[in-house]
């Protein structure tokens, strides 16, 4: 019995190793030119070599013979279209490459066929609008990138399409007003940042628009007097901070 368990464990480990092995490690560099086919786990990869480098369309097949991945190569690097399909034939990923780097639009799909992610690349770096979708197809996030980093506006939505947050970035860091919203588009909170550091006044609101909390940030930490109010506008708590540390609290 112990021997059988050991054999089964070895089989599992070998299977996992085959699945996780990098395809690049299986591709030889000794074939000068011509067609090539190799097994990758229970799948099959076929393509062509020219000058000992992958070229043209390379295709990965499921055990059934169905196409799983189509990718184009030039001089050994991905160059052109890349498409990944599921076992039922639906597209899971679609993108373009230039000289081995993502370039142009990339689209990922959920199992049901709805778009999950749309990105734009410029020679391997995110550029322009990036959109993330919920499973049902509504937009979850819209963010703009420049040279691989968030830059300008980033908006977030709930599953019903209501905006719940709007952030501003510069070179990948919070820079400007950062605001959150209730589902009815009423302002929930607002705070200002410079180079990823909170500064100045912070406000939080009830859904009615009445101020719930107000205070100040200095060098990224709470500073001075912070006041909390009930929905009628009555002051209910006053807290004082020094260098981010609470030094007093008074309830009303």
Secondary structure by P-SEA (a helix, b strand, c coil): caaaaaaaaaaaaaaaaaaaccccccccccccbbbbbbbcccbbbbbcccccccccbbbbbcccccccbbbbbcccccccbbbbbcccccccccccccccccccbbbbbcccccccbbbbbcccccccbbbbbcccccccbbbbbcccccccbbbbbcccccccbbbbbcccccccbbbbbcccccccbbbbbcccccccbbbbbcccccccccccccccccccbbbbbcccccccbbbbbccccccccccc
